[in-house]
Amino acid sequence: MGSRVLSLRVEGELLERVRQHAAKRGMSVQDYVVRTLIRDDFDERFKSSVDETERFYSGAAIEAPGAT
């Protein structure tokens, strides 16, 4: 997978807070933002998988023979 460039315009106070968070972790701002986006994307995909699994099993319970 190749990388691409994403340019953002960020308000000064927000950028300073992001810099502080990154510094606490010994990371660059770029690495901190990328890891945050990756974590958020994972959380979203994981939640979707859980929701889909719950729908699957709730549907299977309704359709199971002899279920009341």
C-alpha positions as CSV (number, residue, x, y, z in Angstrom):
1,M,0.0,0.0,0.0
2,G,1.5,3.3,-1.0
3,S,1.3,6.6,0.9
4,R,-0.4,9.8,-0.2
5,V,-0.2,13.4,1.0
6,L,-3.0,14.9,3.1
7,S,-2.8,18.6,3.9
8,L,-4.9,20.1,6.7
9,R,-5.6,23.5,7.9
10,V,-5.8,23.4,11.7
11,E,-6.6,26.1,14.2
12,G,-3.6,27.1,16.3
13,E,-4.9,26.0,19.7
14,L,-5.8,22.6,18.4
15,L,-2.4,22.1,16.7
16,E,-0.7,23.0,20.0
17,R,-2.8,20.5,21.9
18,V,-1.9,17.9,19.3
19,R,1.8,18.8,19.6
20,Q,1.6,18.3,23.4
21,H,-0.1,14.9,23.1
22,A,2.4,13.8,20.5
23,A,5.3,15.0,22.7
24,K,4.0,13.1,25.7
25,R,4.3,10.0,23.6
26,G,7.6,10.9,22.1
27,M,6.1,11.1,18.6
28,S,6.0,13.6,15.8
29,V,2.7,15.4,15.2
30,Q,2.4,13.5,11.9
31,D,2.9,10.1,13.5
32,Y,0.5,10.9,16.3
33,V,-2.3,12.0,13.9
34,V,-1.8,9.0,11.7
35,R,-1.9,6.6,14.7
36,T,-5.0,8.3,16.0
37,L,-6.8,8.0,12.7
38,I,-5.8,4.3,12.4
39,R,-7.1,3.6,15.9
40,D,-10.3,5.4,15.2
41,D,-10.7,3.5,11.9
42,F,-10.1,0.2,13.7
43,D,-12.6,1.1,16.4
44,E,-15.2,1.9,13.8
45,R,-14.6,-1.3,11.8
46,F,-14.6,-3.4,15.0
47,K,-18.0,-1.9,16.1
48,S,-19.4,-2.6,12.7
49,S,-18.3,-6.2,12.9
50,V,-19.8,-6.6,16.4
51,D,-23.1,-5.0,15.2
52,E,-23.2,-7.4,12.2
53,T,-22.4,-10.4,14.4
54,E,-25.2,-9.4,16.8
55,R,-27.6,-9.1,13.9
56,F,-26.6,-12.4,12.5
57,Y,-27.0,-14.3,15.8
58,S,-30.2,-12.5,16.8
59,G,-31.7,-13.5,13.3
60,A,-30.3,-17.1,13.7
61,A,-32.0,-17.4,17.1
62,I,-35.4,-16.4,15.7
63,E,-35.0,-18.9,12.8
64,A,-33.7,-21.8,14.8
65,P,-36.0,-24.8,14.8
66,G,-37.9,-25.4,18.0
67,A,-37.1,-21.9,19.3
68,T,-39.9,-20.2,21.2
